[in-house]
Amino acid sequence: MLLKRLAGLTCAGLLAGCAIGLSAASASAATIQGAGSTLVAPIEAEWAAAFDSATGDTINYNPVGSGTGEKDIASGLTDFGASDAPLSVYSNVPGNLVQIPWALTATGVSYHLRGISRLHLTGTVLAAIYVGQIKNWSDSRIKALNPHTNLPNLPITVFWRSDGSGDTYAFTRYESDVSPTFKKTIGASTTVSWPVGQGRKGNTGLAQAIAQTNGGIAYIAVSYLVADNLPAVSIKNAAGRYIVPNLGAIEAAAQVVHAVPSNNEVTIVNPPRGARTAYPIATFTYVILPTHPAQGGVLKQFINYALTGGQQFGPRLDFAPLPRGVKNAALSTLNRISG
């Protein structure tokens, strides 16, 4: 496994500590419904379990993809949505919705080539694969980046998300930044028209496809690469370094954020050359909620926990702690929500 993982506390140990700051269970427990991002699902599950244990309130979360999560909260079907893409990407967003960055991680690129545990790619070569210009692993452009690797004469099987996805947004936003051809052919959004390849639903679907397909390539949230022991491509950043999406590289990408706008939209893909050790497809992920939510008190308590004590779950799942400025902006927005 190429991802550098920090030694984490046991789940039991974390649960014992995470009740700090949470109210004790009440006589009438609440149930909160959420839906959206599959990227955030692993850490959200930890938050929900800890919150339930400490308060008796239940957080039901359905990892249906960022696009569906935004639609569900916009339609009032859930108490909160979760998206790795900002609200500005979506159309017809109700004016009463706000976005709060509550986690920081990355979209990795994984592959399956028997006997090959290290692979270097640039953004432009990745773009050429996804637009269908590079079709075989023995292509000279891939060989030039991996001169000491015996790449096979094997067709590349391209996989992408079939559901509306924040990982798709992060990946296509990055590729559109580095490749004019990709930008013109595919563009950046949560759902795009891919000229080649096969779609799979959710990060779980892509992870399964890579595990089962020799010659496959896919963009997948990093925590799923960790869970399934899948390799990560080293991607060349703007500083010219090949970087895998480990915690340090994700944190380095977030260090380019010097101010948070009033709408909390923060993009850190393709950070500049000065971010020498940054991974180029790092991303914040957002919780979306109305300004006057039902069960606002419980919902605010849960999100406050996610932003504070719940961050301790991050390292073993390859989620980096929120930078102080981003966390302060998130808490400030949360304080303006009624409840």
C-alpha positions in Angstrom: 0.0 0.0 0.0 1.5 3.3 -1.1 -0.4 5.5 1.3 1.4 6.5 4.5 -1.0 5.8 7.3 -0.6 7.2 10.8 -1.0 4.8 13.7 -4.5 5.4 15.0 -6.2 4.8 18.3 -8.5 1.8 18.6 -12.2 2.5 17.8 -13.1 1.7 21.4 -10.5 4.1 22.7 -11.7 6.8 20.4 -15.3 6.2 21.4 -14.4 6.5 25.1 -12.9 9.9 24.5 -15.4 11.4 22.0 -18.3 11.7 24.5 -16.5 14.7 25.9 -18.5 17.8 25.2 -21.7 16.0 24.2 -24.9 16.2 26.1 -26.0 13.0 27.9 -28.8 10.9 26.4 -32.3 12.5 26.8 -35.5 10.8 27.6 -36.8 11.4 24.0 -34.1 10.6 21.6 -34.1 12.2 18.1 -33.4 10.7 14.7 -31.7 12.8 12.1 -31.7 11.8 8.4 -28.8 12.6 6.1 -27.7 11.6 2.6 -25.0 12.3 0.0 -21.2 11.9 -0.4 -19.7 8.5 -0.3 -16.3 10.1 0.2 -17.3 11.3 3.7 -19.2 8.2 4.6 -16.4 6.4 6.5 -15.7 9.2 8.9 -19.4 10.2 9.1 -20.1 6.6 10.3 -17.6 7.1 13.1 -19.1 10.4 14.1 -22.7 9.0 14.1 -21.7 6.0 16.2 -19.9 8.1 18.8 -22.8 10.7 18.9 -25.4 7.9 19.3 -23.3 6.4 22.1 -23.0 9.7 24.0 -26.5 11.2 23.4 -28.9 8.4 22.5 -29.8 10.4 19.3 -29.5 8.5 16.0 -27.9 9.8 12.8 -29.1 7.9 9.8 -26.8 8.6 6.8 -27.4 7.2 3.2 -24.2 7.4 1.1 -26.0 7.9 -2.3 -23.5 10.3 -3.8 -23.0 14.1 -3.6 -25.4 14.9 -6.4 -28.3 13.0 -4.8 -27.4 14.4 -1.4 -27.8 18.0 -2.7 -31.1 17.1 -4.3 -32.5 15.5 -1.2 -31.7 18.4 1.1 -32.9 20.9 -1.5 -36.2 19.0 -1.7 -36.5 18.8 2.1 -36.3 15.0 2.1 -33.5 15.0 4.7 -32.2 17.0 7.6 -28.8 17.4 6.0 -27.0 16.7 2.8 -23.3 16.0 2.2 -21.3 17.0 -0.9 -17.7 17.1 -1.9 -18.6 19.7 -4.6 -19.7 23.2 -3.5 -23.2 24.5 -3.9 -22.1 26.7 -6.8 -21.8 23.6 -8.9 -25.5 22.8 -8.6 -28.5 24.5 -10.3 -31.6 25.8 -8.6 -30.2 25.7 -5.1 -32.7 27.1 -2.6 -31.6 30.3 -0.9 -32.0 28.9 2.6 -29.2 26.4 2.2 -25.7 26.8 3.6 -22.6 24.7 3.2 -20.1 24.0 6.0 -16.7 22.3 5.3 -16.5 19.5 7.9 -13.8 17.2 6.6 -10.6 17.2 4.6 -9.2 14.4 2.5 -8.4 13.6 -1.2 -9.5 11.8 -4.3 -6.9 9.2 -5.2 -6.2 7.5 -8.5 -5.9 3.8 -8.2 -5.0 1.1 -10.7 -4.6 -2.7 -11.0 -1.4 -3.9 -12.8 -0.2 -7.3 -11.6 3.2 -7.1 -10.1 3.4 -3.3 -10.3 3.2 -1.5 -6.9 4.4 1.9 -8.0 3.2 4.1 -10.8 3.9 7.7 -11.8 1.5 9.7 -13.9 1.0 13.4 -14.7 -2.3 15.2 -14.9 -2.0 15.5 -18.7 -1.3 11.8 -19.2 -4.2 11.0 -16.9 -6.4 13.3 -19.0 -5.2 11.6 -22.2 -6.3 8.2 -20.7 -9.8 9.6 -19.7 -10.4 11.2 -23.1 -9.4 8.0 -24.9 -6.1 9.2 -26.4 -4.0 6.7 -24.4 -5.5 3.2 -24.6 -2.7 0.8 -23.6 -0.4 0.6 -20.5 2.6 0.2 -22.9 2.0 3.6 -24.4 5.3 5.5 -24.7 3.9 8.5 -22.7 3.3 6.2 -19.7 6.6 4.5 -20.2 8.5 7.8 -20.2 7.2 8.5 -16.7 8.1 5.0 -15.4 11.4 4.1 -17.1 12.3 1.4 -14.6 8.9 -0.3 -14.7 8.0 -3.2 -17.0 4.7 -2.0 -18.1 2.5 -4.7 -19.9 1.0 -4.6 -23.3 -2.5 -4.4 -21.9 -5.5 -2.4 -22.7 -6.5 0.3 -20.1 -9.9 -0.3 -18.6 -11.2 3.2 -17.5 -13.7 3.4 -14.7 -15.7 6.4 -13.5 -18.6 7.2 -11.2 -22.0 6.7 -12.7 -23.8 8.7 -9.9 -23.5 12.4 -9.2 -20.2 12.5 -7.3 -18.0 15.0 -5.5 -15.1 12.8 -6.3 -16.0 13.3 -10.0 -16.0 17.0 -9.4 -12.6 17.1 -7.7 -11.1 14.8 -10.4 -12.6 16.7 -13.4 -11.8 20.1 -11.8 -8.2 19.1 -11.5 -8.0 17.6 -15.0 -9.7 20.7 -16.5 -7.1 22.9 -14.8 -4.1 21.0 -16.2 -5.5 19.8 -19.6 -7.2 22.1 -22.1 -8.2 19.0 -24.1 -9.9 17.5 -21.1 -11.6 20.8 -20.3 -13.0 21.1 -23.8 -13.9 17.4 -24.1 -15.3 16.6 -20.7 -15.3 19.6 -18.4 -15.7 19.8 -14.6 -18.9 18.8 -12.7 -20.4 16.2 -10.5 -21.7 14.4 -13.5 -20.1 14.5 -17.0 -20.2 12.7 -20.3 -17.2 10.3 -20.5 -16.0 9.4 -24.0 -14.5 6.0 -22.9 -14.8 3.6 -20.0 -17.3 2.1 -17.7 -19.4 3.6 -14.9 -19.7 2.2 -11.4 -21.9 3.5 -8.5 -20.2 5.0 -5.5 -16.6 4.7 -4.2 -17.4 1.1 -3.2 -18.3 0.3 -6.8 -15.1 1.7 -8.2 -12.9 0.0 -5.5 -14.5 -3.3 -6.4 -14.0 -2.7 -10.1 -10.3 -2.0 -9.6 -9.8 -5.0 -7.4 -11.3 -7.3 -10.0 -9.9 -5.8 -13.2 -6.3 -6.2 -14.2 -5.5 -3.2 -16.4 -8.1 -1.0 -14.6 -7.8 2.6 -13.5 -10.2 4.7 -11.4 -10.4 7.8 -9.2 -11.5 6.8 -5.7 -11.7 8.6 -2.3 -8.6 7.8 -0.4 -10.2 6.2 2.6 -11.5 3.5 0.3 -8.0 2.8 -1.0 -6.9 2.4 2.6 -9.8 0.1 3.5 -9.3 -2.1 0.4 -5.5 -2.0 0.4 -5.5 -0.6 -3.2 -2.4 1.2 -4.6 -2.4 4.9 -5.3 -0.8 6.6 -8.3 1.9 9.1 -7.6 0.7 12.2 -9.4 3.0 15.0 -10.4 2.1 18.3 -8.7 2.7 21.8 -9.9 6.1 21.8 -8.1 7.2 18.8 -10.3 7.1 16.3 -7.5 5.3 12.9 -7.7 3.0 12.8 -4.7 0.7 10.1 -3.2 -2.4 11.2 -1.2 -1.1 10.6 2.3 -2.0 12.8 5.3 1.0 15.1 5.0 0.3 15.8 1.3 -3.3 16.5 2.0 -2.4 18.9 4.8 0.1 20.6 2.5 -2.6 21.2 -0.1 -4.9 22.8 2.5 -2.1 25.2 3.6 -2.7 27.3 0.5 -6.0 28.5 2.1 -5.3 31.9 3.6 -8.9 33.1 3.8 -12.4 31.5 3.7 -15.1 33.4 1.7 -18.5 34.1 3.3 -20.1 31.1 1.4 -17.4 28.7 2.7 -16.5 27.5 -0.8 -12.8 26.4 -0.6 -11.1 24.7 -3.5 -7.6 23.3 -3.1 -7.1 21.1 -6.3 -4.0 21.8 -8.3 -2.2 24.0 -5.7 0.6 26.3 -6.9 4.3 25.5 -7.2 4.9 26.9 -3.7 3.1 24.0 -2.2 6.0 21.7 -2.9 4.7 18.6 -1.1 1.0 19.0 -1.8 -1.2 16.3 -3.4 -3.0 17.9 -6.3 -6.5 16.4 -5.9 -7.1 17.1 -2.2 -10.6 18.3 -1.3 -12.8 19.7 1.4 -16.2 18.1 1.8 -19.3 19.9 3.0 -22.4 19.3 5.1 -25.4 21.2 3.6 -28.3 22.3 5.8 -31.1 24.9 5.9 -30.7 28.0 8.0 -33.8 27.0 10.0 -33.7 23.2 10.2 -36.2 21.0 12.0 -34.5 19.4 15.1 -32.0 22.2 14.8 -30.6 21.7 18.3 -29.6 18.1 17.8 -28.4 18.7 14.2 -26.2 21.6 15.3 -24.8 19.5 18.2 -23.9 16.7 15.8 -22.2 19.0 13.3 -20.4 20.8 16.1 -19.1 17.5 17.3 -17.9 16.5 13.8 -16.0 19.8 13.5 -14.3 19.4 16.9 -14.0 16.2 18.8 -14.9 14.0 15.8 -11.8 15.2 13.9 -9.8 12.7 15.9 -11.2 9.8 13.8 -9.6 11.3 10.7 -6.0 10.1 10.6 -6.6 6.4 10.4 -9.1 7.0 7.6 -6.8 9.4 5.8 -8.8 12.5 6.7 -6.6 15.3 7.8 -7.6 17.7 10.6 -9.4 20.8 9.4 -7.1 23.9 9.3 -7.8 26.3 12.1 -9.1 29.0 9.8 -11.5 26.7 8.0 -12.7 25.2 11.2 -13.4 28.7 12.7 -15.3 29.7 9.6 -17.3 26.5 9.8 -18.2 27.0 13.4 -19.1 30.6 12.8 -21.6 29.6 10.1 -23.0 26.8 12.3 -23.6 29.4 15.1 -25.8 31.3 12.7 -28.1 28.3 12.2 -31.3 28.4 14.3 -31.8 25.6 16.8 
